[in-house]
Amino acid sequence: MSDPPRVTRARAPAKINLTLEVLGARPDGFHEVATVIHRVSLADTLAFTPRGDGRITLSVRGAENDLGPAEHNLVWRAADALRRASGRPDLGVDAVLEKRVPVGRGLGGGSADAAATLRALNGDTWHTRLSDADLARLAAGLGSDVPALLLAAPTVFCRGRGERVAPLPDQTRRWFVIVSPAFALATPRVYAEHRAAFHPPPAAPFSGEPSPADGLARLRDGFGRNDLLPATARLDRRVDDLLRAAGRAGVGDLHLSGSGSAFWTARPSAPVRDETLARLARALPDVKCFAAETDAG
């Protein structure tokens, strides 16, 4: 009697953008950015069971809304990309995704799921053992945030459209409250609004290697900056409503993550974070508020 297939389990931690600058508009429709992302403890979880018939199946639990066909999900797409790159059409997997990271909020949940899928399948599930460089190329083809979330470092400096990455030697442990409103914002709409309203200058795609020193300087000088905030407020008046309500509760330092609609605020310790969480939960009863901290991996 054969042993049952081994199940590989993985975490997919969300990210927040500690700073995000839009440097210019590229001719390919993307934007040049300089951003520092930080991995946090709010995470999805995944389980992978290998199969030998070339089929990829995906079950999603805990999602707030229907996420559409499995073939459109980044978990499925990451598995398919890795299978194709390995030249092994026989490889299959049953994947189960437990969602906790809100979707469409700028927290990188789908990108984190894709990165976790690449790592898990390349390792203990399929043993394909592609190199880090090969995985990075697959990650860049899946989405701008996936290469950064593939790295082990909790803090990463990103250039280009986000796919050119360098881990930062930032050892600061931070505690956060993440505020996730009921409405989502589509990334393409936010960038299109930014382009139409603020006319970023033309920019050629960044092709070099990001400088960690540059990333640390931008983090120091622009902590909490997000150039997309005005565009989100133009698209949905509830952005300003949320910020005003938080301000009345004494929390005037909410910062946008990615293209929204989630915000974050940092605190120097867990007790101070928890007190801020309680204030925001009272002030924003229709908004989900999460306690989080720097993800330790």
N, C-alpha and C positions, 0 to 999 in steps of 0.2 A: 504494500500500500504506500503510495507516494505521499510525501509531506505536502501540506497545503502551501500555496504560494505565499511568499513573505510579503507583508504589508510594510511599506515605507511611509513614515509620517514626517511632515514638514510644517514649519511655521512660515508665514508670509507677512512680516511686519510692515505696517504702513510707513509712509514718510510724510514729513512736513518740509516746506521750503523756508529755511531760516532767512534767506534773502533771495530775491529774484529780480534781475534786471533784464529788460528787453533792449537789446543793443541795436537791432535793426531788422528790416524785412528782407528776406532772401528771394531771389527770383523763382525758386522752386515752390513758393507758397509758405514755407516754414519761416520761423523767426530765429535770429541769433539771440541766444540768452547767455547770461552768466548767473548761475544759481548754486547755492549751497543747500543740499538736502540732508536731512537728518532722520535716521531710522528710529521709530518709536515703538513702544511695547504693545500698542493696539495692533492686533494681528488676526489674519485669517489662518485657518489650518487646513491642511490637505492630507489625504491618504491615497497611496498608489499601490495597486495590486497588479503585477505583471500578468500578461496573457500572451500566448504565442500565435494568435491568429491574425495579427495585424490590425485589430479593431481598437479604436480609442473611444471609450465611453466616459461621460462626465455627469455626475449627479451634484446638484448644488442645493445646499441647505442654508436656511437662515437669511436669504436675500430679501431685502425690503420689497423688491419688485421683480417681475419676470426678466431675466437677463437675456432672453432670446435663445436662438438655436445654439446647441453646444459647439458647433463648428465655428461660431463667431467669438466664443470665449477665449481669452488669452491662455488659459490652461490648455485647452484643446489645441490651439494654434502652436503653442510652445512645444507640446508633445509631438505634433506632426512635423514641425520644423526640425526637431532633433532626430526623429526617425529618418527623415529624408536625408539629412546631413550625414547620418551614420551609414547610409546605404543598406539598411536592414528593414525591408518592407514587412517582415514577419513580426516585428516588435509591436506589441499592443499593450494597453493598460486600461484598467478600470480606475478612474480618478473620482474622488469624493472631495468636494470643496465646501467647507463650512465658513460662510461669510460672517464677518464681524465688522470689517472695515466698510463704512458707508460708500456707496457707489456714486460716481459723478460729483465728488466733493473736493477733488484736488489732493487726495491723500494717497494716490498711487496704489490703490488696492489691487486693481487688475494687473498692473505692472509687477507688483510684488508677487502675485500669484504665478505669473509667467516665470519670474526669476527663480522662485522656489521649485517650480516644475522642472526647469532646465537642470538645476543642481541635483534634485532627487533622482530624476530619471537617468541622468548621465552617470550617477553614482550607484547606489545600492539597488535601484529598480531594474535598469537595463544594462548596467555595466558597460556603457558605450565608451566612456573614458575619453571624450573629446578634450582637447586642450583648453585652457582658459581663454586663449585668443580665439579659438573657434566658437566657444560659447558666447564670448563677447560679440562676435559678428552676428550670431543668431539673435542675441538679445537686441541689438541695434535694429534689426529688421522687424522686431515685434513691437517696439515702441520706444519713445525717447527716454522714458524713465527706467526702462528695464536694465540697461547696462549698469547704472549706478546701484540698483537694488540687488544686482548679482554679486556685488562686492561684499566682503566681510566687514569692511569698515563702517561704523555707524554714521560718519559724516563724510560727504563726498562733494567735491567741487565739479560742476558740470559746465561745459561750453558747447559750442555748436548749437544744435537744436535740443541739446541735453545729453546726447549720446557719447560725447567726448568727456571722459571722466578721470578724476584723480582723487584717491583717498586723502583725507586731511588728517594730520596728526593732532586732532582736537580731542582731548581726553575729558572735556568738561561733561559732567553728568548733569542733566537738566530734568526738571519736572514740569509737566505741561497739563493744561486743560485744553482739550480739543472740542470745539463747538461745531456741531453738524446740523444745519438747519434742514427743514423738511424739503426744501427745493434744491434741485441740482442745477448745475451750469455746464453746458457743453463746451469743452475746450476750444473747438474750432470757432464757435460763435464768439467766445471771449476774445480770442486773438484777432478775429475779423473786426470786432468792434474797436479794439485797441488800434488796429491799423487804420481804420476809417476815421477815428476821432483824433488820433495823436500823430499820425503820419511819421512813423519811425523811418529813419534814413535807410537807403538801400545798403545791404550788407552782403558780402560774399561768405559762403560757408566756411566756418573755422575748420582748418585741416591739421592744426598742430596738436601738441599735447598740452592740456591745461596745467598751469603752474600752481602748485600748492601754495606758494607764497602769495600769489595773486588771490587765490581763494580765501586764505586767512585774512588778508587785508580787506576784502569785500565783506567778509563776515564781521570783522571788527567795526568797520565804518558804516555798514548798512544793515545791521541786525534788525530783522523785522520788515525790511523794505520789500515791497512787491509792486512792481510797475503795472500790474494788471488790475489792481484794486479799482481805479476809476472806471475802467471798462465794465467791470462786474456791476458797479453801482448804476451805470447807465442802462445796463440790460435788465436789471431787476431792482426795483425800489426797496425790496425787503432787505437788501444788503445794508442800506443806511438805517433802516428801521432796527435791525439787529444791533448795529454798532451803537445807536443811540440808547437802546434799552440796556446794553451792557455798561455803557458809560454812566447811566443813572444808578446802576448797581455798584459803581465804584471801580469798574474794570474798563479802563480806557485804553488798554494796550493790547487789543485783539489784532492779530496779524493774519492776513489772507494766506492760505496754503495753495500753491499752484495757481490754477485758474479758478479756484473756488468750487463750491461755495463754503467750504469749511474754513474756520479760523482757529488760531491757537494763541495761547499766552503762556509764557514761561515763568516759573517761580523758583526761588532758591532752595526749596526743601519740600518734602512730601506734605508736612502739616500745613504749610502756607498754600500749597497747591490745593489741598483738600478744602481749605476754607474758601478759596476762590471758586472752586467747583460748586460748593453749596450756594454761594451768592448767585452765581450764574444760573444754576438750576432753578432758583426761586424767581429770578428776573426773567428767565426765558423758558416758561413751562412747556412750550410747544417745540422746543429744540432739544436735541440729544447732546448731552455733555459727557465727555469721557475723561477719566483720569489716565494719564500716560506718563512715561518717562523715557529717557534714552534707552534704546534696546541694547541689551547686553549680548545678544546673539545666542 
